[in-house]
Structures are given as C-alpha cells and as structure tokens.
C-alpha cells in the first residue's frame, strides 16, 4: 500500500480547489516576465511564501521550464517547524496536491541515502512543512508528469551543505535532474533595511559565490530561511556543470501589500550550464 503525504497548506498558501489552483498558477506564469535561457538549466532558486506574495517571483523562474523535460526533480528546503540534526527525505511514496499526486523517486532517494549517512528517510520535517509543497503546483502545471525527491534540511550548517551537495551531484551523475532550492530572504525588517539585507544575498547569488554567501550566513550578516538549501543547490549545480547564475526577480511583501513596517523578501534565480 502506498503512503501519500497530504497537503499541509492548501487553502492557506495557495488555493485548495483544483480548478482555482490551475487558473492561479497558469495566470502567474502567463504574467511572469520571460527571461532568456542562457544554456542548460541545472538549478532554480524559488521562494515559498503564499502565492499572493511570492507567486509571481516563483513563476518567473518556473516559466524557464516550459518545453523542458527532466528525469527527476530534487527540491531542497528548510525545516520551519521541527529542528533535527542532518537531512530528511520523506519516507512516503508520493506527495498530494489539489492537482494530483507526484511520485517520490525511490531509486534517486536510495542513491542519496547511500552517499551520505547524514540523510535519513523519515517523516520528520515533512508533514507540516510548506517549503517543498508550494513548489509542486508550478512543476505540475509546467512539467506535467514527473517524479521528485523532497529533501528538508534540519540543520543548515556548512558541513551539511557540503555533504548534501556532494551526495546530490554524485547521485545525479548520468541523469538529467533539475535541482530546486526553496528559500525566502529576510524576515520582518522595515522595507529599506530588508532591501539592503536582501541585496547582499542577491549579489552573492548573481556572482555564483556560494562560499561567500555561506560566510555571510555564518556571520549573521544576511538572512535567508533557506540559506542552506541555496548554498547546497548552487554547489551541487556547479558540480553538475552549472557555471553561471542569474537573478530573475526580486520583491518583498511590502511591494504586494503596501505595508512596509515589517516585510519578507523573495528572490528567484537560475543556474545555467553555459557553453
């Protein structure tokens, strides 16, 4: 009997009715600015807030996937509700959204686990977590049928980013796998402060300087709830051939709501293998 992880934030972060969600995602992607593909797309950085706030920013990234196909997708997100040491891959067989079920790629999951003992196959960090879930409707509408591996980082320290990146790149060798880092940026600062903090993160992403970003995170000079996933996906994408990084869109919640006393930042970016 298959085990399915049911939605935790449908009806909260995005619509819970299939027809409404389909229309919501399709309209976001239709409105999203078209960015040039600069080679083979290896990785994506996308936000994970409610679609009303960060959906457009995510859609700019996912629009790049039109006409693309992948053997599988790996999504790396932070754990918002549970702290645990190491990294967790969901133990089930599929994730459900209002658009249907997405199968977990058992073979790729097994490869990852064999590469690093710090990866556990468990429900820990997954049942109430939204950072993976909110990416899925975009992928369902644009890629159609696909399998994936949901990876949640309980501890985002440098060693774990390095080990996870190595495990991902080795596990994906010989396969066409899309890597996704799920992360928002600074949280609840005044508008101008947030823009400045987020600019520092965006600069490191644009420079493809994952080590510089890690140093800033370690020194608490910048904020990103999925900073570890960003560093991990940048590093793993580089090992798989990516050699250029491009910011696609940035905004914060104040740009959407008009309330600028305490905002949350959102960025999307693409990691390409340019010839």
Secondary structure, 3 states (H helix, E strand, C coil): CCCEECCCCECCCECCCHHHHHHHHHHHHHHCCCCCCCCEEEEEEECCCCHHHHHHHHHHHHHHHCCCCCCEEEEEEECCCCCCCCEEECCCCEEEECCEEEEECHHHHHHHHHHCCCEEECCCCCCCCCCCHHHHHHHHHHHCCCEEEEEEECCCCHHHHHHHHHHHHHHCCCCCEEEEEECCCCEEECHHHHHHHHHHHHHHHHCCCHHHHHHHHHCCCCCCCCHHHHHHHHHHHHHCCCCEEEEEEEEEHHHHHCCCCCEEEEEEEEEEECC
